[in-house]
């Protein structure tokens, strides 16, 4: 349904609302829990399986998604406070 790309990683929102990521994972931006620094194949972000993602935005090393229930999730690098979690 939607493709979002950054310089080092890509995020896909499928028709069923599931999120897949691929590319560099140096800052945890893939959100898969994998310790590898790279992933060449689209990989399901299992932490979001219970949510129907409507849209997303990506930065150099972070991602944000919004669900159809109007919930927002963010992950990856927070070195400038871009995740909005109140601390850097």
C-alpha positions as CSV (number, residue, x, y, z in Angstrom):
1,X,0.0,0.0,0.0
2,X,2.8,2.5,0.9
3,X,6.5,2.7,0.7
4,X,8.7,5.0,2.7
5,X,12.4,5.3,2.3
6,X,15.3,6.9,4.0
7,X,19.0,7.0,3.0
8,X,19.7,3.7,4.7
9,X,16.4,1.8,5.3
10,X,13.0,1.3,3.8
11,X,9.6,0.9,5.5
12,X,6.6,-0.8,3.8
13,X,2.9,-0.6,5.0
14,X,1.1,-3.6,3.5
15,X,-2.6,-3.6,2.4
16,X,-3.4,-5.5,5.6
17,X,-1.8,-2.8,7.8
18,X,1.3,-4.8,8.7
19,X,4.7,-3.0,8.6
20,X,7.8,-4.5,7.0
21,X,11.3,-2.9,7.1
22,X,14.6,-3.6,5.4
23,X,18.1,-2.0,5.1
24,X,20.4,-0.7,7.7
25,X,19.7,-1.4,11.4
26,X,22.6,0.4,13.1
27,X,20.2,2.4,15.4
28,X,17.4,-0.2,15.7
29,X,15.5,1.6,12.9
30,X,14.1,-1.7,11.5
31,X,12.2,-2.4,14.7
32,X,12.6,-6.1,14.4
33,X,14.6,-6.7,17.5
34,X,17.4,-8.2,15.4
35,X,20.9,-7.6,16.5
36,X,22.2,-7.6,12.9
37,X,23.3,-4.3,11.4
38,X,21.6,-5.0,8.0
39,X,18.6,-6.9,6.6
40,X,18.2,-7.4,2.8
41,X,14.7,-8.8,2.8
42,X,11.5,-7.1,4.0
43,X,10.9,-8.3,7.6
44,X,7.7,-8.0,9.6
45,X,7.8,-5.6,12.6
46,X,6.1,-8.1,14.9
47,X,5.6,-5.5,17.7
48,X,3.0,-3.9,15.5
49,X,1.1,-7.0,14.4
50,X,-1.9,-6.3,16.6
51,X,-2.3,-2.8,15.0
52,X,-3.5,-1.8,11.6
53,X,-1.1,0.9,10.5
54,X,-2.5,3.6,8.3
55,X,0.6,5.7,7.5
56,X,4.2,6.3,8.4
57,X,7.1,8.7,8.2
58,X,10.8,7.8,8.2
59,X,13.9,9.8,9.1
60,X,17.6,8.9,8.7
61,X,17.6,6.4,11.6
62,X,14.0,6.4,13.0
63,X,10.4,5.6,12.0
64,X,7.0,6.8,13.1
65,X,3.7,5.1,12.3
66,X,0.0,6.0,12.9
67,X,-2.6,3.3,13.3
68,X,-6.2,3.4,12.2
69,X,-7.0,3.6,16.0
70,X,-5.1,7.0,16.0
71,X,-2.2,5.6,18.0
72,X,1.4,6.6,17.2
73,X,4.5,4.4,17.6
74,X,8.1,5.5,17.1
75,X,11.4,3.6,17.2
76,X,15.1,3.9,16.2
77,X,17.5,6.7,17.0
78,X,16.5,9.4,19.5
79,X,19.7,11.4,19.5
80,X,17.9,14.7,18.9
81,X,14.6,13.8,20.6
82,X,12.9,12.8,17.3
83,X,11.0,9.9,18.9
84,X,9.1,12.3,21.2
85,X,9.6,10.2,24.3
86,X,10.7,13.2,26.5
87,X,14.4,12.4,26.8
88,X,17.4,12.4,24.5
